Amino acid sequence: MLTHTVSNQSKALVDYDLFNSDAPLVESIVAHGASGFSDKLTAFGRFTGSSAAIALGQATPILRSSAPTTVLAIASIALIFTLPIMT
């Protein structure tokens, strides 16, 4: 059930060229004599802004609350507290 319409959200930056859309970055590449890398940087900018690359970063995290080492440590502590104390 919808309670209201959300209208103040920006569009997702999908299929967006992250290199050529950053004018100061492009200008600094040219100013420092690295314009020979523009083709490679454009390809990288297009890839990093692609929906495929963005999907790589949206993996669902897996909760591992009881790692094997944690279980072993808890079992060791429990064993220590159940041993009779020698006096």
C-alpha positions as CSV (number, residue, x, y, z in Angstrom):
1,M,0.0,0.0,0.0
2,L,1.5,3.3,-1.0
3,T,1.2,6.2,1.4
4,H,2.6,8.9,-0.8
5,T,4.5,9.6,-4.0
6,V,8.2,10.4,-3.8
7,S,9.2,12.9,-6.4
8,N,12.5,14.5,-5.2
9,Q,14.8,11.6,-6.1
10,S,17.5,12.0,-8.7
11,K,17.7,9.5,-11.6
12,A,20.2,6.6,-11.2
13,L,23.6,7.2,-12.8
14,V,23.4,4.1,-15.0
15,D,25.2,3.9,-18.4
16,Y,27.0,7.1,-17.6
17,D,30.5,8.1,-18.8
18,L,32.3,8.9,-15.5
19,F,35.5,10.2,-17.2
20,N,34.1,12.5,-19.9
21,S,31.4,13.9,-17.6
22,D,34.1,15.2,-15.2
23,A,35.4,18.3,-16.9
24,P,38.1,19.2,-14.3
25,L,39.5,15.6,-14.6
26,V,39.6,15.8,-18.4
27,E,41.2,19.2,-18.3
28,S,43.8,18.1,-15.9
29,I,44.7,15.0,-18.0
30,V,45.2,17.4,-21.0
31,A,47.1,20.0,-18.9
32,H,49.6,17.4,-17.6
33,G,50.3,15.9,-21.0
34,A,48.5,12.7,-20.6
35,S,45.9,13.2,-23.4
36,G,47.4,10.1,-25.1
37,F,45.5,8.0,-22.4
38,S,42.1,9.7,-23.2
39,D,40.8,6.7,-25.2
40,K,41.7,4.2,-22.4
41,L,40.3,6.6,-19.7
42,T,37.1,7.0,-21.8
43,A,36.6,3.3,-22.0
44,F,37.3,2.9,-18.3
45,G,34.8,5.7,-17.5
46,R,32.2,4.1,-19.6
47,F,32.7,0.7,-18.0
48,T,32.7,2.0,-14.4
49,G,29.4,3.9,-15.1
50,S,27.8,0.9,-16.8
51,S,24.9,-1.0,-15.3
52,A,27.1,-4.2,-15.4
53,A,29.8,-2.5,-13.2
54,I,27.3,-1.1,-10.9
55,A,25.6,-4.5,-10.5
56,L,29.0,-5.9,-9.3
57,G,28.9,-3.6,-6.3
58,Q,25.3,-4.5,-5.3
59,A,25.9,-8.0,-4.1
60,T,23.8,-9.1,-1.1
61,P,26.0,-9.4,2.0
62,I,26.1,-12.7,3.8
63,L,25.8,-12.7,7.6
64,R,28.2,-15.2,9.2
65,S,27.4,-14.8,12.9
66,S,29.3,-18.0,14.0
67,A,32.6,-18.4,12.2
68,P,34.3,-21.7,13.0
69,T,37.1,-19.9,15.0
70,T,34.4,-18.2,17.1
71,V,32.7,-21.5,17.9
72,L,36.0,-23.0,18.8
73,A,36.9,-20.1,21.1
74,I,33.5,-20.3,22.9
75,A,33.9,-24.0,23.3
76,S,37.4,-23.6,24.8
77,I,36.2,-21.0,27.3
78,A,33.2,-23.2,28.3
79,L,35.6,-26.1,28.9
80,I,37.9,-23.9,31.0
81,F,35.0,-22.9,33.3
82,T,33.8,-26.5,33.7
83,L,37.2,-27.8,34.9
84,P,37.7,-28.2,38.6
85,I,40.1,-25.7,40.1
86,M,43.2,-27.3,41.6
87,T,44.2,-25.9,44.9
